[in-house]
Amino acid sequence: MTGAQKLKLVVNFVNLSTLAGFAAGLIGRARFSRGPRGLFLATGYRLGFPAAGAFTIGNVVLTRRDRAYLDARPLLVEHEERHSWQYFWLIGLPLLPLYVVGAAWSWIRTGCPASRNPFERLAGLADGNYVERPVQPFGRTLQQTFRRR
């Protein structure tokens, strides 16, 4: 680990975001292991929320999949590590409501919670396995949402 990654590891413990990640993993009955660059991997996460293939709280990357899934996807792990830096810069858990606002903004603009979410864009949409969707009229977003149900 670099000095900056060590600092992020310590700060994300102090700001409680990594502890919140461990709590989420425990609630979701995940298996924990050490990951690269100061990350912890919580695999086999069993809760249905959120719907993403992987998500990060503090320095903890959570996924419903097994460790091999993350090991085979280094760009996804790098994407999730960028989210851990977002927790560092936003002093921890304030990221969560800001992320929800970003996801809502993105959904209003594109019908997708990631395409225009600034946190996902800064983490690298493609690295997170997201496809960038174009901005569309809000009426189309509503039609798509209610048509799916």
MDTraj code that builds the backbone (N, CA, C; nanometers):
import mdtraj as md
import numpy as np

residues = "MET THR GLY ALA GLN LYS LEU LYS LEU VAL VAL ASN PHE VAL ASN LEU SER THR LEU ALA GLY PHE ALA ALA GLY LEU ILE GLY ARG ALA ARG PHE SER ARG GLY PRO ARG GLY LEU PHE LEU ALA THR GLY TYR ARG LEU GLY PHE PRO ALA ALA GLY ALA PHE THR ILE GLY ASN VAL VAL LEU THR ARG ARG ASP ARG ALA TYR LEU ASP ALA ARG PRO LEU LEU VAL GLU HIS GLU GLU ARG HIS SER TRP GLN TYR PHE TRP LEU ILE GLY LEU PRO LEU LEU PRO LEU TYR VAL VAL GLY ALA ALA TRP SER TRP ILE ARG THR GLY CYS PRO ALA SER ARG ASN PRO PHE GLU ARG LEU ALA GLY LEU ALA ASP GLY ASN TYR VAL GLU ARG PRO VAL GLN PRO PHE GLY ARG THR LEU GLN GLN THR PHE ARG ARG ARG".split()
xyz = np.array([
    [0.0838, -0.1182, 0.0000],
    [0.0000, 0.0000, 0.0000],
    [0.0882, 0.1243, 0.0000],
    [0.0392, 0.2255, -0.0696],
    [0.1096, 0.3533, -0.0679],
    [0.0765, 0.4272, 0.0616],
    [0.1507, 0.5314, 0.0879],
    [0.1225, 0.6131, 0.2060],
    [-0.0176, 0.6731, 0.2003],
    [-0.0602, 0.7172, 0.0821],
    [-0.1943, 0.7747, 0.0674],
    [-0.3019, 0.6697, 0.0943],
    [-0.2800, 0.5480, 0.0481],
    [-0.3776, 0.4415, 0.0725],
    [-0.3843, 0.4050, 0.2207],
    [-0.2706, 0.4083, 0.2878],
    [-0.2700, 0.3845, 0.4334],
    [-0.3462, 0.4951, 0.5056],
    [-0.3248, 0.6197, 0.4632],
    [-0.3959, 0.7318, 0.5232],
    [-0.5466, 0.7157, 0.5028],
    [-0.5871, 0.6790, 0.3809],
    [-0.7299, 0.6586, 0.3525],
    [-0.7869, 0.5480, 0.4393],
    [-0.7125, 0.4416, 0.4581],
    [-0.7566, 0.3301, 0.5425],
    [-0.7834, 0.3794, 0.6847],
    [-0.6910, 0.4552, 0.7400],
    [-0.7061, 0.5058, 0.8771],
    [-0.8211, 0.6057, 0.8847],
    [-0.8259, 0.7014, 0.7931],
    [-0.9300, 0.8044, 0.7980],
    [-1.0684, 0.7432, 0.7810],
    [-1.0819, 0.6440, 0.6935],
    [-1.2136, 0.5830, 0.6743],
    [-1.2555, 0.4967, 0.7932],
    [-1.1612, 0.4520, 0.8748],
    [-1.1982, 0.3901, 1.0026],
    [-1.2445, 0.4973, 1.1006],
    [-1.1677, 0.6059, 1.1090],
    [-1.1988, 0.7130, 1.2035],
    [-1.3327, 0.7794, 1.1706],
    [-1.3621, 0.7990, 1.0419],
    [-1.4877, 0.8643, 1.0050],
    [-1.6066, 0.7676, 1.0068],
    [-1.5818, 0.6454, 1.0499],
    [-1.6832, 0.5413, 1.0720],
    [-1.7400, 0.4780, 0.9453],
    [-1.6959, 0.5213, 0.8273],
    [-1.7529, 0.4635, 0.7056],
    [-1.7111, 0.3175, 0.6875],
    [-1.5864, 0.2843, 0.7173],
    [-1.5443, 0.1447, 0.7047],
    [-1.6152, 0.0579, 0.8079],
    [-1.6333, 0.1090, 0.9280],
    [-1.7080, 0.0328, 1.0286],
    [-1.8523, 0.0108, 0.9835],
    [-1.9117, 0.1116, 0.9192],
    [-2.0473, 0.0947, 0.8638],
    [-2.0467, -0.0117, 0.7534],
    [-1.9401, -0.0164, 0.6752],
    [-1.9273, -0.1202, 0.5722],
    [-1.9204, -0.2590, 0.6325],
    [-1.8437, -0.2727, 0.7409],
    [-1.8382, -0.4025, 0.8104],
    [-1.9749, -0.4382, 0.8686],
    [-2.0449, -0.3396, 0.9244],
    [-2.1781, -0.3661, 0.9794],
    [-2.2733, -0.4127, 0.8698],
    [-2.2697, -0.3456, 0.7543],
    [-2.3553, -0.3874, 0.6423],
    [-2.3213, -0.5294, 0.5986],
    [-2.1929, -0.5609, 0.5940],
    [-2.1515, -0.6960, 0.5572],
    [-2.1966, -0.8000, 0.6584],
    [-2.1875, -0.7671, 0.7861],
    [-2.2345, -0.8603, 0.8893],
    [-2.3851, -0.8820, 0.8801],
    [-2.4597, -0.7738, 0.8604],
    [-2.6052, -0.7865, 0.8457],
    [-2.6388, -0.8711, 0.7229],
    [-2.5617, -0.8516, 0.6152],
    [-2.5825, -0.9281, 0.4924],
    [-2.5144, -1.0640, 0.4916],
    [-2.4584, -1.1045, 0.6062],
    [-2.3917, -1.2343, 0.6238],
    [-2.2841, -1.2611, 0.5186],
    [-2.2040, -1.1590, 0.4905],
    [-2.0947, -1.1706, 0.3942],
    [-1.9728, -1.2354, 0.4593],
    [-1.8844, -1.2867, 0.3757],
    [-1.7545, -1.3390, 0.4183],
    [-1.6506, -1.2305, 0.3884],
    [-1.5653, -1.2025, 0.4844],
    [-1.4683, -1.0938, 0.4715],
    [-1.3300, -1.1480, 0.4389],
    [-1.2590, -1.0741, 0.3555],
    [-1.1185, -1.1038, 0.3272],
    [-1.0487, -0.9724, 0.2930],
    [-0.9166, -0.9741, 0.3004],
    [-0.8384, -0.8559, 0.2636],
    [-0.8345, -0.8455, 0.1129],
    [-0.8461, -0.7236, 0.0634],
    [-0.8353, -0.6970, -0.0789],
    [-0.7114, -0.6137, -0.1063],
    [-0.6984, -0.5682, -0.2282],
    [-0.5823, -0.4859, -0.2633],
    [-0.5952, -0.3443, -0.2105],
    [-0.4833, -0.2778, -0.1946],
    [-0.4761, -0.1336, -0.1675],
    [-0.5582, -0.0883, -0.0468],
    [-0.5591, -0.1701, 0.0582],
    [-0.6272, -0.1316, 0.1810],
    [-0.7773, -0.1566, 0.1815],
    [-0.8272, -0.2272, 0.0818],
    [-0.9695, -0.2594, 0.0773],
    [-0.9967, -0.3902, 0.1508],
    [-1.1201, -0.4043, 0.1966],
    [-1.1705, -0.5297, 0.2506],
    [-1.2814, -0.5765, 0.1571],
    [-1.2845, -0.7038, 0.1282],
    [-1.3848, -0.7589, 0.0374],
    [-1.4859, -0.8387, 0.1184],
    [-1.6128, -0.8052, 0.1004],
    [-1.7222, -0.8739, 0.1688],
    [-1.8029, -0.9453, 0.0607],
    [-1.7796, -1.0747, 0.0476],
    [-1.8421, -1.1519, -0.0602],
    [-1.9552, -1.2380, -0.0055],
    [-2.0442, -1.2766, -0.0957],
    [-2.1580, -1.3570, -0.0536],
    [-2.2624, -1.2759, 0.0219],
    [-2.2634, -1.1447, 0.0021],
    [-2.3596, -1.0553, 0.0651],
    [-2.5012, -1.0995, 0.0246],
    [-2.5906, -1.1161, 0.1205],
    [-2.7188, -1.1808, 0.0926],
    [-2.8398, -1.0893, 0.0866],
    [-2.8251, -0.9624, 0.1130],
    [-2.9410, -0.8736, 0.1073],
    [-2.9660, -0.8294, -0.0368],
    [-3.0883, -0.7965, -0.0697],
    [-3.1240, -0.7570, -0.2057],
    [-3.0999, -0.6107, -0.2368],
    [-3.0568, -0.5338, -0.1375],
    [-3.0345, -0.3915, -0.1589],
    [-2.8906, -0.3580, -0.1264],
    [-2.8245, -0.2782, -0.2045],
    [-2.8661, -0.2255, -0.3334],
    [-2.8531, -0.3292, -0.4440],
    [-2.9026, -0.2936, -0.5608],
    [-2.9073, -0.3888, -0.6720],
    [-2.7749, -0.4015, -0.7470],
    [-2.6781, -0.3190, -0.7177],
    [-2.5508, -0.3198, -0.7904],
    [-2.4762, -0.4515, -0.7720],
    [-2.3927, -0.4848, -0.8702],
    [-2.3112, -0.6053, -0.8612],
    [-2.2089, -0.5966, -0.7493],
    [-2.1639, -0.4765, -0.7206],
    [-2.0725, -0.4508, -0.6084],
    [-2.0974, -0.3076, -0.5641],
    [-2.0763, -0.2810, -0.4363],
    [-2.0879, -0.1451, -0.3852],
    [-1.9920, -0.1303, -0.2690],
    [-1.9596, -0.0070, -0.2375],
    [-1.8565, 0.0200, -0.1378],
    [-1.9111, 0.1095, -0.0277],
    [-1.8761, 0.0748, 0.0955],
    [-1.9008, 0.1606, 0.2107],
    [-1.7676, 0.1716, 0.2837],
    [-1.7127, 0.2919, 0.2854],
    [-1.5792, 0.3097, 0.3431],
    [-1.4772, 0.2352, 0.2593],
    [-1.3991, 0.1495, 0.3248],
    [-1.3007, 0.0677, 0.2530],
    [-1.3498, -0.0753, 0.2332],
    [-1.4794, -0.0977, 0.2462],
    [-1.5362, -0.2324, 0.2331],
    [-1.6136, -0.2417, 0.1021],
    [-1.5715, -0.3333, 0.0166],
    [-1.6407, -0.3614, -0.1093],
    [-1.7297, -0.4821, -0.0867],
    [-1.8597, -0.4626, -0.1059],
    [-1.9568, -0.5694, -0.0827],
    [-2.0123, -0.6200, -0.2158],
    [-2.0310, -0.7506, -0.2261],
    [-2.0897, -0.8103, -0.3455],
    [-2.1608, -0.9396, -0.3086],
    [-2.2634, -0.9723, -0.3851],
    [-2.3322, -1.0998, -0.3657],
    [-2.2484, -1.2158, -0.4196],
    [-2.1557, -1.1848, -0.5066],
    [-2.0732, -1.2863, -0.5730],
    [-1.9616, -1.3357, -0.4809],
    [-1.8818, -1.4291, -0.5340],
    [-1.7696, -1.4813, -0.4557],
    [-1.6423, -1.4017, -0.4865],
    [-1.5372, -1.4333, -0.4161],
    [-1.4099, -1.3612, -0.4291],
    [-1.3560, -1.3700, -0.5725],
    [-1.3749, -1.4837, -0.6376],
    [-1.3252, -1.5012, -0.7742],
    [-1.3869, -1.3979, -0.8691],
    [-1.5110, -1.3598, -0.8434],
    [-1.5779, -1.2582, -0.9261],
    [-1.4984, -1.1276, -0.9228],
    [-1.4596, -1.0840, -0.8040],
    [-1.3835, -0.9593, -0.7923],
    [-1.2402, -0.9764, -0.8426],
    [-1.1802, -1.0905, -0.8141],
    [-1.0430, -1.1136, -0.8605],
    [-1.0339, -1.1087, -1.0129],
    [-1.1407, -1.1495, -1.0813],
    [-1.1415, -1.1512, -1.2280],
    [-1.1776, -1.0155, -1.2880],
    [-1.2098, -0.9189, -1.2042],
    [-1.2531, -0.7873, -1.2506],
    [-1.1731, -0.6753, -1.1829],
    [-1.0454, -0.6630, -1.2173],
    [-0.9633, -0.5607, -1.1512],
    [-1.0133, -0.4181, -1.1767],
    [-1.0728, -0.3928, -1.2931],
    [-1.1242, -0.2572, -1.3180],
    [-1.2433, -0.2263, -1.2286],
    [-1.3260, -0.3250, -1.2005],
    [-1.4380, -0.3046, -1.1081],
    [-1.3857, -0.2740, -0.9678],
    [-1.2832, -0.3466, -0.9257],
    [-1.2248, -0.3211, -0.7928],
    [-1.1636, -0.1809, -0.7896],
    [-1.0997, -0.1382, -0.8975],
    [-1.0457, -0.0016, -0.9029],
    [-1.1586, 0.1006, -0.8956],
    [-1.2696, 0.0747, -0.9650],
    [-1.3870, 0.1611, -0.9586],
    [-1.4352, 0.1731, -0.8136],
    [-1.4470, 0.0594, -0.7456],
    [-1.4930, 0.0599, -0.6067],
    [-1.3917, 0.1285, -0.5161],
    [-1.2630, 0.1144, -0.5457],
    [-1.1623, 0.1853, -0.4657],
    [-1.1786, 0.3366, -0.4813],
    [-1.2142, 0.3827, -0.6002],
    [-1.2370, 0.5264, -0.6178],
    [-1.3517, 0.5732, -0.5281],
    [-1.4536, 0.4879, -0.5103],
    [-1.5609, 0.5235, -0.4168],
    [-1.5060, 0.5340, -0.2739],
    [-1.4106, 0.4474, -0.2380],
    [-1.3542, 0.4569, -0.1025],
    [-1.2825, 0.5904, -0.0838],
    [-1.2237, 0.6440, -0.1911],
    [-1.1636, 0.7773, -0.1825],
    [-1.2712, 0.8845, -0.1658],
    [-1.3880, 0.8627, -0.2239],
    [-1.4970, 0.9584, -0.2064],
    [-1.5394, 0.9651, -0.0595],
    [-1.5416, 0.8495, 0.0078],
    [-1.5705, 0.8504, 0.1522],
    [-1.4626, 0.9293, 0.2265],
    [-1.3387, 0.9111, 0.1881],
    [-1.2276, 0.9842, 0.2497],
    [-1.2486, 1.1349, 0.2349],
    [-1.2744, 1.1817, 0.1134],
    [-1.2840, 1.3251, 0.0868],
    [-1.4100, 1.3876, 0.1444],
    [-1.5168, 1.3112, 0.1580],
    [-1.6422, 1.3653, 0.2115],
    [-1.6604, 1.3333, 0.3594],
    [-1.5520, 1.2941, 0.4243],
    [-1.5495, 1.2690, 0.5688],
    [-1.6493, 1.1602, 0.6070],
    [-1.6569, 1.0575, 0.5249],
    [-1.7323, 0.9384, 0.5618],
    [-1.8757, 0.9342, 0.5175],
    [-1.9618, 0.9091, 0.6127],
    [-2.1010, 0.8756, 0.5854],
    [-2.1846, 0.9857, 0.5207],
    [-2.1448, 1.1140, 0.5224],
    [-2.2212, 1.2122, 0.4437],
    [-2.2278, 1.1755, 0.2951],
    [-2.1365, 1.0898, 0.2494],
    [-2.1434, 1.0461, 0.1101],
    [-2.2759, 0.9775, 0.0793],
    [-2.3308, 0.9011, 0.1724],
    [-2.4498, 0.8211, 0.1426],
    [-2.5701, 0.9068, 0.1005],
    [-2.6121, 1.0084, 0.1761],
    [-2.7249, 1.0884, 0.1264],
    [-2.6905, 1.1674, 0.0002],
    [-2.5646, 1.2107, -0.0125],
    [-2.5244, 1.2804, -0.1342],
    [-2.5293, 1.1871, -0.2548],
    [-2.4915, 1.0616, -0.2333],
    [-2.4987, 0.9625, -0.3407],
    [-2.6445, 0.9416, -0.3835],
    [-2.7356, 0.9348, -0.2870],
    [-2.8781, 0.9177, -0.3186],
    [-2.9282, 1.0355, -0.4016],
    [-2.8882, 1.1564, -0.3662],
    [-2.9263, 1.2740, -0.4447],
    [-2.8706, 1.2627, -0.5865],
    [-2.7446, 1.2205, -0.5978],
    [-2.6839, 1.2025, -0.7299],
    [-2.7549, 1.0963, -0.8116],
    [-2.7953, 0.9871, -0.7478],
    [-2.8672, 0.8809, -0.8173],
    [-3.0043, 0.9289, -0.8625],
    [-3.0725, 1.0060, -0.7774],
    [-3.2042, 1.0597, -0.8143],
    [-3.1911, 1.1562, -0.9323],
    [-3.0912, 1.2431, -0.9274],
    [-3.0664, 1.3363, -1.0374],
    [-3.0409, 1.2592, -1.1665],
    [-2.9590, 1.1577, -1.1600],
    [-2.9278, 1.0777, -1.2777],
    [-3.0532, 1.0097, -1.3316],
    [-3.1347, 0.9548, -1.2420],
    [-3.2576, 0.8871, -1.2858],
    [-3.3516, 0.9859, -1.3542],
    [-3.3674, 1.1053, -1.2966],
    [-3.4536, 1.2067, -1.3572],
    [-3.4041, 1.2420, -1.4973],
    [-3.2747, 1.2533, -1.5134],
    [-3.2159, 1.2961, -1.6416],
    [-3.2100, 1.1848, -1.7456],
    [-3.1893, 1.0591, -1.7016],
    [-3.1611, 0.9521, -1.7981],
    [-3.2447, 0.8254, -1.7795],
    [-3.3132, 0.8132, -1.6671],
    [-3.3821, 0.6881, -1.6370],
    [-3.2897, 0.5834, -1.5783],
    [-3.1677, 0.6209, -1.5494],
    [-3.0655, 0.5304, -1.4947],
    [-3.0009, 0.5988, -1.3742],
    [-2.9911, 0.5312, -1.2599],
    [-2.9341, 0.5971, -1.1422],
    [-2.7832, 0.6222, -1.1487],
    [-2.7154, 0.5687, -1.2493],
    [-2.5700, 0.5846, -1.2555],
    [-2.5213, 0.6819, -1.3626],
    [-2.5882, 0.6902, -1.4756],
    [-2.5348, 0.7618, -1.5923],
    [-2.4937, 0.9059, -1.5654],
    [-2.5714, 0.9796, -1.4892],
    [-2.5398, 1.1197, -1.4588],
    [-2.5112, 1.1411, -1.3111],
    [-2.4921, 1.0324, -1.2378],
    [-2.4569, 1.0421, -1.0965],
    [-2.3107, 1.0853, -1.0889],
    [-2.2824, 1.2017, -1.0300],
    [-2.1425, 1.2478, -1.0296],
    [-2.0472, 1.1519, -0.9593],
    [-2.0949, 1.0783, -0.8593],
    [-2.0066, 0.9847, -0.7891],
    [-1.9690, 0.8672, -0.8784],
    [-2.0628, 0.8185, -0.9571],
    [-2.0324, 0.7086, -1.0493],
    [-1.9464, 0.7570, -1.1653],
    [-1.9732, 0.8763, -1.2114],
    [-1.8926, 0.9303, -1.3217],
    [-1.7481, 0.9502, -1.2769],
    [-1.7294, 1.0033, -1.1546],
    [-1.5933, 1.0236, -1.1041],
    [-1.5216, 0.8909, -1.0774],
    [-1.5972, 0.7867, -1.0468],
    [-1.5370, 0.6552, -1.0238],
    [-1.5126, 0.5811, -1.1545],
    [-1.5669, 0.6310, -1.2651],
    [-1.5488, 0.5679, -1.3957],
    [-1.6650, 0.4759, -1.4298],
    [-1.7585, 0.5258, -1.5083],
    [-1.8786, 0.4483, -1.5413],
    [-1.8443, 0.3117, -1.6002],
    [-1.7608, 0.3109, -1.7016],
    [-1.7295, 0.1849, -1.7701],
    [-1.6607, 0.0860, -1.6759],
    [-1.5711, 0.1353, -1.5903],
    [-1.5022, 0.0464, -1.4961],
    [-1.5994, -0.0163, -1.3974],
    [-1.7105, 0.0529, -1.3694],
    [-1.8135, 0.0005, -1.2800],
    [-1.9189, -0.0813, -1.3527],
    [-1.8950, -0.1103, -1.4798],
    [-1.9873, -0.1882, -1.5646],
    [-2.1179, -0.1142, -1.5923],
    [-2.1116, 0.0170, -1.5966],
    [-2.2287, 0.0973, -1.6306],
    [-2.2187, 0.1431, -1.7751],
    [-2.3323, 0.1513, -1.8401],
    [-2.3412, 0.2055, -1.9756],
    [-2.3967, 0.3462, -1.9643],
    [-2.3301, 0.4412, -2.0244],
    [-2.3778, 0.5791, -2.0174],
    [-2.5007, 0.5949, -2.1060],
    [-2.6072, 0.6390, -2.0458],
    [-2.7317, 0.6620, -2.1194],
    [-2.7457, 0.8105, -2.1487],
    [-2.8078, 0.8435, -2.2605],
    [-2.8234, 0.9856, -2.2941],
    [-2.9299, 1.0530, -2.2081],
    [-2.9178, 1.1834, -2.1975],
    [-3.0194, 1.2628, -2.1299],
    [-3.1465, 1.2533, -2.2138],
    [-3.2592, 1.2420, -2.1458],
    [-3.3872, 1.2303, -2.2153],
    [-3.4915, 1.3156, -2.1436],
    [-3.6023, 1.3444, -2.2097],
    [-3.7095, 1.4193, -2.1412],
    [-3.7620, 1.3401, -2.0217],
    [-3.7991, 1.4125, -1.9157],
    [-3.8467, 1.3475, -1.7941],
    [-3.9704, 1.2622, -1.8204],
    [-4.0551, 1.3054, -1.9117],
    [-4.1738, 1.2265, -1.9463],
    [-4.1374, 1.0872, -1.9952],
    [-4.0308, 1.0762, -2.0726],
    [-3.9859, 0.9450, -2.1209],
    [-3.9361, 0.8591, -2.0040],
    [-3.8658, 0.9218, -1.9102],
    [-3.8202, 0.8490, -1.7918],
    [-3.9392, 0.7917, -1.7158],
    [-4.0426, 0.8726, -1.6963],
    [-4.1620, 0.8247, -1.6266],
    [-4.2300, 0.7111, -1.7027],
    [-4.2407, 0.7258, -1.8340],
    [-4.3023, 0.6196, -1.9151],
    [-4.2243, 0.4891, -1.9014],
    [-4.0918, 0.4967, -1.9092],
    [-4.0091, 0.3769, -1.8971],
    [-4.0247, 0.3134, -1.7592],
    [-4.0323, 0.3957, -1.6580],
    [-4.0433, 0.3449, -1.5208],
    [-4.1751, 0.2708, -1.5017],
    [-4.2843, 0.3309, -1.5449],
    [-4.4145, 0.2696, -1.5220],
    [-4.4424, 0.1559, -1.6201],
    [-4.3805, 0.1569, -1.7360],
    [-4.3950, 0.0476, -1.8323],
    [-4.3289, -0.0795, -1.7797],
    [-4.2212, -0.0653, -1.7036],
    [-4.1488, -0.1816, -1.6496],
    [-4.2315, -0.2545, -1.5456],
    [-4.3205, -0.1853, -1.4792],
    [-4.3985, -0.2445, -1.3698],
    [-4.5176, -0.3072, -1.4239],
])
top = md.Topology()
chain = top.add_chain()
for i, resn in enumerate(residues, 1):
    res = top.add_residue(resn, chain, resSeq=i)
    for name in ("N", "CA", "C"):
        top.add_atom(name, md.element.get_by_symbol(name[0]), res)
traj = md.Trajectory(xyz[None], top)
